[in-house]
Amino acid sequence: MPTWKAFEENTVTHSVAHHLTAIADLMTEYGYARVSDVARKLEITRGSASITLKGLKKRGLVTEDDRRFLGLSSEGRRIALSIQARRVVMKRLFCDVLGISPDQAEIDACKVEHLVSPETAERITRFLRFLGAGGRTVSKFLEAYEAFDETCDHSPDACPCCDIDCLTAQAIDLPDTRNSSTKGA
């Protein structure tokens, strides 16, 4: 299967992830959740929340009692907790290891929390635990990382990460930096 098709295999969309985690958060904070509460928390219309929640009820992820209080099925709760944990893991990676600002780390973690595989989330968690354990090896690793000269001359031929084009330039959307042998190709 082509890699890009794996995206379609995700259990939930970005919107669904937010609806499930909103219900989980509301249940924790207030002990209940209603459609209007979910809409308010997500800053969307009640109608929009209602449409998404209707689909989640059909999928068996969200429950609703006679008084119109929402809940999560065991599967819905499992998914919500998994997404919340992945958000924390990704935010810690972005902030604590990569030095991204907390606000940007929160935005980026939110973007990927429901896309990261369990295997990747587990390996990142393991890596964070390794760093948190400290010790000489970790200290030396962190010192080396901090001392690393991160400047990039945008020369793919001199970079162990790049191939034909400068990945740094492409990642931050700089003008075309392809080397002269590929220009016009």
C-alpha positions as CSV (number, residue, x, y, z in Angstrom):
1,M,0.0,0.0,0.0
2,P,1.4,3.5,-0.8
3,T,2.3,5.4,2.3
4,W,0.0,8.3,1.7
5,K,-3.0,5.9,1.8
6,A,-2.1,5.1,5.5
7,F,-3.5,8.5,6.4
8,E,-7.0,7.2,5.5
9,E,-6.6,4.4,8.0
10,N,-6.8,6.7,11.0
11,T,-9.6,5.9,13.4
12,V,-10.6,9.5,13.7
13,T,-10.3,12.8,11.9
14,H,-9.0,16.0,13.5
15,S,-12.5,17.2,14.2
16,V,-13.6,13.9,15.7
17,A,-10.5,13.9,17.9
18,H,-11.5,17.3,19.3
19,H,-15.1,16.3,19.9
20,L,-14.1,13.1,21.8
21,T,-11.5,14.9,23.9
22,A,-13.9,17.8,24.6
23,I,-16.4,15.3,26.0
24,A,-13.7,13.6,28.1
25,D,-12.5,17.0,29.4
26,L,-16.1,18.1,30.2
27,M,-16.8,14.9,32.0
28,T,-13.7,15.3,34.1
29,E,-14.3,18.9,34.8
30,Y,-18.1,19.0,35.4
31,G,-19.1,15.3,35.5
32,Y,-21.3,15.8,32.5
33,A,-21.3,17.0,28.9
34,R,-24.1,18.3,26.6
35,V,-24.0,19.3,23.0
36,S,-24.0,22.9,23.9
37,D,-21.1,22.4,26.2
38,V,-19.1,20.7,23.5
39,A,-19.9,23.5,21.0
40,R,-18.9,26.1,23.5
41,K,-15.6,24.3,24.4
42,L,-14.7,23.9,20.7
43,E,-16.0,27.4,19.8
44,I,-18.3,26.1,17.1
45,T,-22.0,26.3,16.5
46,R,-24.3,23.9,18.4
47,G,-25.6,22.7,15.0
48,S,-22.1,21.8,13.9
49,A,-21.3,20.0,17.1
50,S,-24.7,18.2,16.9
51,I,-23.9,16.9,13.3
52,T,-20.5,15.5,14.3
53,L,-21.8,14.0,17.5
54,K,-24.7,12.3,15.7
55,G,-22.1,10.5,13.6
56,L,-20.1,9.5,16.6
57,K,-23.2,8.1,18.3
58,K,-23.9,6.0,15.2
59,R,-20.2,4.7,15.3
60,G,-20.8,3.8,19.0
61,L,-18.1,6.2,20.3
62,V,-20.5,8.6,22.0
63,T,-23.5,7.8,24.2
64,E,-26.5,10.0,25.1
65,D,-28.9,9.4,27.9
66,D,-32.6,10.3,28.3
67,R,-31.7,13.7,29.7
68,R,-29.4,14.4,26.7
69,F,-26.2,14.1,28.6
70,L,-23.3,12.8,26.5
71,G,-20.8,10.2,27.5
72,L,-18.1,8.2,25.9
73,S,-18.4,4.4,25.2
74,S,-15.4,2.4,26.3
75,E,-14.0,2.6,22.8
76,G,-14.7,6.4,22.6
77,R,-13.0,6.9,26.0
78,R,-10.0,4.7,24.9
79,I,-9.6,6.8,21.8
80,A,-9.9,10.2,23.6
81,L,-7.4,9.2,26.3
82,S,-5.0,8.0,23.7
83,I,-5.3,11.2,21.7
84,Q,-4.8,13.3,24.9
85,A,-1.7,11.2,25.9
86,R,-0.2,11.6,22.4
87,R,-0.8,15.4,22.6
88,V,1.2,15.5,25.8
89,V,4.0,13.3,24.5
90,M,4.3,15.4,21.3
91,K,4.2,18.7,23.1
92,R,7.0,17.5,25.5
93,L,9.1,16.4,22.5
94,F,8.6,19.7,20.7
95,C,9.2,21.9,23.9
96,D,11.6,19.9,26.0
97,V,13.8,18.3,23.4
98,L,13.5,20.5,20.3
99,G,13.1,23.8,22.1
100,I,9.9,24.9,20.4
101,S,7.9,27.6,22.2
102,P,5.1,26.2,24.3
103,D,2.4,28.0,22.2
104,Q,3.8,26.6,18.9
105,A,4.4,23.2,20.4
106,E,0.7,23.1,21.5
107,I,-0.5,24.0,18.0
108,D,1.8,21.4,16.3
109,A,1.0,18.7,18.9
110,C,-2.7,19.3,18.2
111,K,-2.1,18.9,14.5
112,V,-0.5,15.5,14.8
113,E,-2.0,14.0,18.0
114,H,-4.5,11.8,16.2
115,L,-2.2,10.9,13.3
116,V,0.8,9.5,15.2
117,S,0.8,5.7,15.3
118,P,0.9,3.8,18.7
119,E,4.4,2.6,17.8
120,T,5.7,6.1,17.1
121,A,4.0,7.4,20.3
122,E,5.5,4.6,22.3
123,R,9.0,5.2,20.9
124,I,8.8,8.9,21.6
125,T,7.6,8.3,25.1
126,R,10.5,5.9,25.6
127,F,13.0,8.5,24.2
128,L,11.5,11.1,26.6
129,R,11.8,8.6,29.5
130,F,15.5,8.0,28.5
131,L,16.2,11.8,28.5
132,G,14.4,12.2,31.8
133,A,16.4,9.4,33.5
134,G,19.5,11.6,33.2
135,G,22.9,10.1,33.8
136,R,26.2,10.7,32.1
137,T,25.1,9.4,28.7
138,V,22.1,11.6,28.6
139,S,24.0,14.6,29.9
140,K,26.7,14.2,27.2
141,F,24.0,13.7,24.5
142,L,22.2,16.9,25.6
143,E,25.4,18.8,25.8
144,A,26.4,17.7,22.3
145,Y,22.9,18.5,20.9
146,E,23.1,22.0,22.5
147,A,26.6,22.6,21.2
148,F,25.8,21.4,17.7
149,D,26.2,24.0,15.0
150,E,22.8,24.1,13.5
151,T,23.6,26.6,10.8
152,C,22.8,25.3,7.3
153,D,24.6,26.5,4.3
154,H,21.8,25.0,2.1
155,S,24.3,22.8,0.2
156,P,22.8,19.3,-0.2
157,D,26.2,17.9,-1.3
158,A,27.7,18.8,2.1
159,C,24.8,17.7,4.3
160,P,24.2,14.1,5.7
161,C,20.4,14.7,5.7
162,C,19.8,16.2,2.3
163,D,19.7,14.5,-1.1
164,I,19.3,16.6,-4.2
165,D,17.6,19.6,-2.5
166,C,18.1,21.3,0.9
167,L,15.5,19.9,3.2
168,T,15.9,22.8,5.6
169,A,15.1,25.3,2.9
170,Q,12.2,23.3,1.7
171,A,10.9,22.7,5.2
172,I,10.8,26.4,6.0
173,D,9.8,27.3,2.4
174,L,12.9,29.2,1.3
175,P,13.5,30.0,-2.4
176,D,14.7,27.2,-4.6
177,T,18.2,26.2,-3.4
178,R,18.8,23.2,-5.7
179,N,22.5,22.8,-6.7
180,S,23.5,23.9,-10.1
181,S,23.5,20.4,-11.5
182,T,19.7,20.1,-11.0
183,K,18.6,23.6,-12.0
184,G,16.4,23.5,-15.0
185,A,15.9,19.8,-14.7
